[in-house]
Amino acid sequence: MKLAVAGTGYVGLVAGVCFAEVGHEVTCVDIDENKVKLMESGISPIYEEGLQELMEKNNATGRLHYTTDYQKAYKEAEVIFIGVGTPEMADGSANLGYIATVCRQIAESVERDCLVVVKSTVPIGTNDKVEQFIQDFLVRDVKVEVASNPEFLAQGTAVRDTLHAARIIIGTESKKAESLLMKLYEPFHIPIVSVKRRSAEMIKYACNDFLALKISYMNDIANLCELVGADIEDVARGMSYDERIGSQFLNAGIGFGGSCFPKDTKALKYLARQHGYELKTVEACVEVNARQKTRLFEKAKRRMITFEGLKIAVLGLTFKAGTDDLREAPSAENIALLLEQGGRIYAYDPVGEKQARKQFPEGNIGRGEIRYVRSPQEALEEAAICFIFTEWPQIREVEPKSYKKLMRVPLVYDGRNLYELDAMKKAGVEYYSIGR
């Protein structure tokens, strides 16, 4: 099929590349000319395992194209996917401005009957509005239907999650739209769950918020474990054997970040309040996560007289391993606090430095300063304190004895529970983790 994809972020670009991989002809649309040129040369603008290799492969086959000319991309497309951002507003609602812009462009460009498919995470009922909006601005006598097709990819494993998903959710209001999406996804050989549009929109929020609830629940239990002398890893291991609970998302830590869970929990909370309902479970999840992000900083603050002038090693900047995304990353909130306190931060991340520099330019910031280094060891050398925020393999590989050997004061606050307590104690490291 001939497809167009609006937006080349984590959702749009991964979808476009994977559609090309299974045989469709795809044109990815973006407003940034430099970004388009970069993608045409086979370079991915985002860090995602396996993505660049598939881009190079499908660029070469001629199935994958990139352009800023949305009119050319949309006018003859059979299916147009919308994968632009829906950033969080100050009140927790979703900003649908980018969606509206694309809808207006589609309405003014299409020259044939087509199906518009919203992959972006949007509030329930948005697809109805999208369809009406496009109808309002159509300039030609063509039929345009709208379907919902939420994505369930995780950053760091997005390509695998798309090509080998557990299921595909489609939300349609006609048999014609349903059949078209069924045909489009046939080469993936993945089970398809077909529902109405509003149900598809809700499935996306319900799934993400349930996983966020599991994380916050385990973090809450971890905090209680510290008070009563239990070990959260023992507790999680015992829980994982219960088939009703499962083993995933039971790792305690410093809270969730990224572009999905924080935004989607707040969006569902906002939606409920708009309808006069209080989602107490989701509201508690948001509150727990907000507190959890700075839990290690608060622990360290009680231990230290001051951070002023101290060399502070920060290992890991991205919100999780396998991505360069710093959106809602716990590291960012903690770095801001440490800079306010006058800390001299030496930060290491194997892929997140470029994004971090946009938020924290290297050099003096307020009372503190930040430098970016090329290895964990360089960050640790003569440091008075270390914070671990991301579970990168390069950080896991640092041996306990290295903290004792390299640091001026072997004091480590680990937000990912990377080390065994006994191993760090034996190495002579003062070690604080989560729930242990």
N, C-alpha and C positions, 0 to 999 in steps of 0.2 A: 504493500500500500504506500501511497504518497502521504507522508506526514510532515507536519511542522510543529516545532516545539518552541514556545515563548519562554525565554529565560534560560540562562546557562549556569545556574548555581548548582547546589548539590542535587536538587530534585530534577530540574530540567535537563541538565547536561548528562547526568547518569542515565535518565530515561531515554534521551535521544540516542546516545551511544549504544545502549542495549537494544533498542528497537532496530538500529542499523545492523547490529551483530546477528540478529535472527532473520535478516533479509529484507526489511523495509527500507524505503528510500526516505531519508530524514534530512530536513533543513532546520538547524538550530538558529534561533533569532535572538540577537542581543543588541542593545543600543550602543555598546562600547566598541568602537572600531579597533582599538588596540587589542582588546580581548579577542575579537573575531580573528584578527591577523595571527595572534598567538595560537589559537585553536586550529586555524588552517595549516599552521606549520607542525601540527601534531602535539603541541604542548598544552597540557591541562592547566587551567588557571586555578584549580583547587587540588589539594593533595588527597588522593583517594587511591588505595591499592588496586592495581590492575586497570585503572581508567585510562591512563595515557597510552598503554599498550593497545587497548581496544580502539582508541581514537586513531592512532597511527595506522592500524590494520584497516579500519573502515574508511578512513580518508583515502587510502590507497585503492580500495575497491570502487570508490565513486558513489557509495551509498550514503555517505555522511557529508553534509555541507554546512557552512556557517555564513551568516549574513546579517547586516544591519537593515537590509531592505525588506521590511515586514510585508509590504504590499505584494512583492514578488513571491515571498514565501507562502503567504496565506491564500492567494487568489485561486490556486488550483489544488490546494491540499484537500484530501478526503477527510482527514482527521487532524484537528489542531489541538495540541496539548498546551495547557497553561501551567507553567511551573515557576511562576515568579514569586517573590517573597510576600509574606503577609505579616510584617513586623508588628511587635506589640506596641500599643499606644500606652500613654501614661496611666490610663484607668484600667488596663488589662485587656481591653478589647483589641481586635485585630484590625490593622490598617489595610483596607481593601483598595487603596489608591492605585497600586500597580496592576491589580486585577482589572479595575475599571479602564485603565489606559489601554491595556491589551484588548479588552472587549470592544472598545471604540475602534481600534485599529482593525480588528477582525471584521466588524460590521461594515467598515468602509472599504474593505479590500476583497472580500470573498466574491468569487464569480461563479460558483457552483454550489449545489447542495453539499453540506458538510456537517460533521459532528465536532463540536467543541467539547473538550474533556478537561475538567479542572482537576489537576493533581495537587495543587497547592492546598495546604490545610486551611480550611475556611469555616466560619461559623455556620451552624445548621440553618439552612434556608438560603444560603448564598447562591447556590446553583440556580434556584428559581429566579433570583434577582439578575444573575448573569444572563439567563435566557431572555428575560424581559428587556434588559438593557441592550442586548444585541439586536433584538427585534426593533426597539425604538430607533436605532441608528442605522439599520440596514439601508443601503443605497441601491441595491439591485433586487430583482425578484427571484430570490433563492430561499431555500428552506434550511434553516440552521437549528439543530437540536443541541442540547447541552446535557452532558453526563458527568457524574462524579466518579473519580478513580483515584482515591487517596493512596499515597505511597507509604510503605512501612519499612523503608531502608534505615539502617543505622550507619552513621558516619564512621568511616574506617573499614566497613564491610559492605558499602553501598552497592557495588557491582555484583557481588555474590548474592546479596539480599534481593536484588532485582531479577537476576537470571535464575535464581534457585529459591524463590520465595515459597513460604508455606502455603500461601493462597493469594489470589488476586481479588480485590473487592471492586465491583462495578455497581454504580447506582444509575439507573435509567428510568425514563418514564414512557418508553415505547419499545415494542418488540424489535423495531428496525434498529434503534440505537443499541439495544442489547446484542443483537445478532452481529452488528458491525464490530463491536468490542470483542465479542467471542472469537470472531474470525481474526482480528488483529493479534489477539493474545494466543492463538492456537499454536504457533511455533514454540512458545515457551514450555508447553506441556506441564502446566501448573494448574491445580484446582481453582476454579473460578466461583466466587460467591456473588450471585446476582441479586440485588435488592433495589428498593426505591432510592432516589437521590438523597433524601434527608436521612435515611438509615445509614447510607454509606458515609455521609458526613459525620454522623454521630459515632460510627464504628471507629473512625480514626481517633477522635478525641477519647473515646472510652478505652481504647487499647493503650494509648500513650499515658493517659492519666492513671490507669491501673498499674502500669509498670513503675510510674513515678511514685505511686502510693507504696509499692513494695519496697522501693529504695528508702523512702522516708521512714517507713515502719521499721526497717532493719536498723537505720541510723538511730532512731529513738530507742530501740531495744539495746543497741550498742552502748548508748550513753548510760542506760540503766545498768548494763553489765559492769561498767567501770565502777559504779557506786556500790554494787553488791558483791563484787569479786568474781563474777563469771567471765567467760571468754566468748566473745561474739562469734569467733570462728568455729568453736565447738558447737555453739547453739545453731549456727547456720548449717553446719554439717548434719546435725541431727534433724533439722527441719527438711533438708533437701531430699531425704528418703521418702517423705510423704508425697505421694503422687498428686494429692489435692493442691499442694503448694508448689512443687517443682523446685529445681535447683538454680534457676536463673534469677538474676537481680536480687540475690541475697547477700551480696558483699557490702559490708558497712564501709563508710568512708566519709568524705567531706562534702557530700551532697552532689546532686546532679546539675549539669550545665548543658551547654549546647543550644541548638536552635529549635529544639522540639519541646522537651519536657517542661522547661520553665515557662515558655510562651503558652503551651497548650493547657497547662493546669490553670494558669491565670485566665485564659480565654474562656474555659468552661465554667470557672467560678463566676466570671463576669456575666456569661450567658444565663446562668442560673438566677443570678440576682436580677437580671433584666426581666425575668419571668416570675419574680416574686418568690424564688425558692433559694434556700441556703444549702449548698453542697458541703456539709460539715467535714466530710472525709477529705475532700479535695482542698478545702481551706486549711485544714490541719497539715496536709502534705506540704502546701506552699510555705506555711509558717515554720515547720520543722526544717525544711531545706534551707530557708533563709538563715536560720540560726546555725545550722550545721556547717555552713561554708566558712565561718570564722572561728569555729570551735578551737582549732589548733592555735590560732593567733591569741585567743583569750587565755589558753593554757600557758603559752609562752610568755605572755604579758605578766601573768602571776609569778612566773619563775624568774624573770629578768628585772633588774632595776631600771634599765633603759635599753632601747635599741639604737640610741643616738651614736652615730659614728662607728657602729659595729659592722663588720663584714658578714652579710647574711647570704648563704647559699640557697637558691631556689631551684629545685630540680623538677622540671616539668611545668609547662605553661598552658598547653591545650587542655580542654575540659575532659578529654580521654585520649588514650593512645590510638594511633592510626589515622589521625586527622590533624589539620593545621588550624582548626576552628577554635577561637577563644571566646566565642559568644557565651556569656553567662559562666565562664570558667571560674572555679573557685580561686585559682591563682590570682586573677585580676583584682578581685576584692581584697585579698590579703596583701598583695603588692602595694596597692593604694594605701592601705593602713600602715604598712611598714615604712613607706616613703614619708607619710605624715609624721611618723615617729623619728625620722632622721636616719633610717637605716641605709647602709651601703649595700645594695643588692647586686649579686652576681648570679645571673639567671642562665639556665641551660635548658634547651629543648631541641630535639633533633630536626623538627620541621616547623615549629611554631614561632620562631624568632621574627620572621618577616611580619606576621600579623601582630605580634606583640609590640614591635617597634611603632606601629601606627597608634597604639594606645599609650605606650610608654617609650617615648623617644630616648635613645641612649644619652646619658649625661645627667646633669643635676635636675631634679624635679622637686621643687619646694625645699624642704629641709634635708631631703635625702638625695640619693643618686642611684642609677641603675646601669649596669654593664651587662653585655651579652657575651657568653663564652662558648667555646667549641667542645667542651667535654665536661662531664660531671666532676672529674678530678680537678679541673681548673676552677670550678665554682667552689669546691670544698677547701681548697688550699688556704690555710690560715683563717678559715671562717669561724666565727664564734657561735653560730647557730645554723641549722639546716632545716628547710621545709621541703617536703616531698609532696607534690600536688598531682602528678600524672604517672601512670604505671607503665612508662615506656620500657622496653627490654634493655635499652642502654643504661637505664637507672637501676633496674633489677640486678644487672650484672655487677654493680659496685659491691664489693665484698664488705662485710661488717668491719673487718680490720682496717679498711681504707679510711673509714670515718675517723677512727682513732689516730691513724697515722698522719692524715692530711690536715685535720681541723685543729685550730688553736684550742677550741673547747669542743669535745665530741658530744654535742647536744643535738639530737635529731627529733623532729616532729614529722611523723609519717602519716599522711592522709590517705594512704592506699594500703596500709598493712602489708608492706612488701617483705618484711623480715620477721624471722622467728624471734620471740622475746629472749629466749635463752642464748641464741647466737649473738645478739647485740650486747647482752649483759656480759657474756664471756669475752667479747672483744673490747670491753671497757667503755661502751657507748651508753650515755644517758639517753634512753629511747622512749618516746611517747607515741602511741598509735591510737586507733579508734576502737573502743569497746573491749580492750584487753588490759 
